[in-house]
């Protein structure tokens, strides 16, 4: 996944737009989630994640104090709280192991709705081969609020609302 500096800045602008959706972020400490698809090789996403985090921190004071949940999306979901600086240096990925397989987004959406509903922004770095196989389950997981908070980043950047409209 190649992500230029301009691409990272565009994602940062989209994150800023997500935060300004009425009723989403009202001030205080920000909580956000970054999801890494275990199908990706480390070299495929590490620089992209670092570029996005750097663009977020540089573009907005709000990202200086963030509770960041890092979710590894594989056969099992593994979640941990991680400082943003560790994403920029790569320290958060020292024990990362790639496990390529095709996954369904509705499983991820259901997990995020259940365990990361407090996050105001969710960035998903995923393999482009993943898909929605059960549109009804995806719709239920994305509503009422998750579709407004999520950005899927693979070969292209897709908002949760756009994915919702495409598949439902």
Buried (B, 14 or more C-beta within 10 A) or exposed (E): BEBEEEBBBBBBEBBBEBBEEEEEBEEEEBBBBBBBBBBBEBEBBBBBBBBBBBBBBEBBEBBEEBBBBBBBBBEEBEBEEBBBEBBBEBEBBEEBEBEEEEBBBBBBBBBBBEBBEEBBBBBBBBBEEBEBBBEEBBBBBBBEBBBBBBBBBBEEBBBBBEBBEEBB
